[in-house]
Amino acid sequence: VVKGYLNASGLHHGLANGNPNAEFIPDVSACAVSSEGPSARIAWGRRDGALGIMWHPRTMAGSRAAANVNMSRPEEEHRGSINEAVFARGGEACVTVGADGTAKIWNTRRFACVWTSPLPDLVPEPFVKVFEDLTRGVLICATDKGALNVFTGIDLASLLVPDRTPPTNNAIRIFRVNVSGFEGGKVSQLHIDPNSPA
């Protein structure tokens, strides 16, 4: 248990005092936490599509040090609320899905969006949940209507290389799985066992 709170808004990023009146954060729509030894890395997804990555040194030691906060550039952001964020590869990457029907992979070390899924041809269905197995090149996104969009062939190692050429989606295969009997349902969780047989 750590005394204090890490806060996503206002001028006082870092170990805050936890006063909900002074540190109200209504614009945060998704949050993911990863640790690096005693330090914390937090992704804050916002309703306006922006993403912030906070790194706080020695969090578990009760450090009052200032946090390092990076915010996404407008051209890299989702065009709507970020609905879920998850860390991948020990916190080196972060995956976000949004109301715009896209998934994004972010390099958290140099903080940049390194991949965006293709936009759908028709009206986009919001992605609400995501499962990543990027060590195998797989990303699975659930829509609000219960369909699964499966992206395979994602080469995360090449995406995280500095000064790389922008990736193309040519090598990435996309499958859509419609779940029968889901009419009127709402996706609240997505769990996929990566060890189950194909």
N, C-alpha and C positions, 0 to 999 in steps of 0.2 A: 504494500500500500504506500502510495506516495502522497505527501502533503502538498496541496495546491492543485492547480488545474492548468492545462494547456488550452489556450483560447484562440479562436479563429478570426476574431474581429477586433476592430478598434486599433488604437495606437499601441496597445500593450500586448503584442504577441509574445508568447513565452510563458513562463510559469506565472499564472494569474492567481487571483484570490478566490475565484469561484462564485462571485456575487452575481446571481442571474439578472439583477436589475442593471448592473453596470456592464455586464459582459454578455448581453443578449445577442444571439446569433441566428436570427430567423432566416437568413439567406443560405445557410448551409443545408444541402439536401442529401449529401453522402459523406461518409467518413471511413477511412481505412487507417490502421495503425500497424507499424512494423518496428522491430527493435534491432539495434546494432550494438550488442553488448549492453552497456548501461544507458545508451542513448536512444531516443525515440525519433521515428520518422512518421509523420502524419500527412495524409492526403485529405484535403477539404474540398469536396465538390460543391458547387453552388448552383442555385436555381437559375442564374443567368448564363450558365454554361462554362463559367471560369473554373479553373483548378488551381489550388494553392498547395504547395508542398512545404511542410515545415520540418526542419531538423533541429532537435533540441539536444544539446550535449549533456551527458551524465544525468539524465532525467531520474533514473532509479537511485542515484546517489543524493537526490534532493537538491540538485544544482539550481541556483537562481540566475544562471547565465542567460543571456539573451538568445532567443531562437533565431535561426536563419530561415527566412520565409521567401519563397519564390512564387510569383504569380504568372499564370499563363499569358501569352500574347493573344490579343483579340482574334487574330487570323487563325489561331490554332484551337480555339475553344469550340465546344459544342454549341449548336444553335437552339438551345433550350436547356432545360434542367438536366444536371448530371444525376442519374438515378442510382448508380452504384459505382463504387471504386474498390479495387482490390490490388494489393501489391503482389508482384511476381519476382521470381529469381532473387530472393533474399532482400527485397526492397530496392533492387537496381532499376526495376521497371514498375509502372503502375498502369492498370487497365481501367478505363472508364467507359460506361455506356450511358446513353442519354435519350432524352425525349425526341431528339432529332432522328432517331433510328440508326445512329452510328456508334461504332466502338472505336476507341482510340488507345494507342499504346504510347506511354510517356517514358522517356529516359529521365530518371530522377536524379542522376549524378550531374548532368549538364542541363537539366530541366528543359526539355523540348518534346513536342509531340513528334514521334518518329513514324507513326503509321495511323491512318484513318481508314476504316472500312468503306467500301464503295457505297455511295448513296443509292437507295432503292430507286427504281425507275418510276414507280407510282408514288402514291401518298405514303410517306414513311410511317411505319409502326414503331412506336417508342420501344426501345430496349429497356427492360426494368431490372434484369438480373444478369450476371455474367459468371461463367466458370472458365478458369484458365488452366491449361496444361501446356504452357508455352515451351517447356523443355521438349515436348513432343510436337510443338508447332500447332497446337489446337486451341481455339477460342470458341466458346459456345455462349450465345446470347439469347435470352428468353424475351419474347415480346410481351406486351401487356395483354395480348389475346391468347397467349399460351403456346405460340409457335416457337421453335428453336431454329436459330440461324447458326450453322456450324461452319467455321472458317478453319481450313487445314492448310499446311504448308507455310506457316508463318515462321520465318527464320529470325528469332529474337536476337541471337548473337550478332548477326550482321546489322540489325537495326540499331543496336547499342554502340556500334563502332563510331568513334568520332570522325567527322569529316567524310562521311559516306555519301554516296550519290543517293538522291531521293529514290525510295523503293517504288516498284510498280506492283500492281496487284495481279500480274499475269501468272505468277507461280502459285498464287493462293486460290484454292478451290473453295467454293461456297455451296453448302447444301442447306435446304430448308426442310424441316420436319414439322408437319402439322399434327398436333395432338388431338385425337378424336375424343369427343365427349367432354370437351372443356368449355363449351359455350356458356358465357355468363360468369365464368370463374375469374379469379384474380391470382396472379403469380405472386407469392410471398417469399418463396425460397426456391433455390435451384441447387440440387446436389447431384453430382454425377460421379460414379465410382470409376476412376481411371484404370483400375485393375480388373474390371469385369471383362469377360471375353467379348469380342466384337460380334 
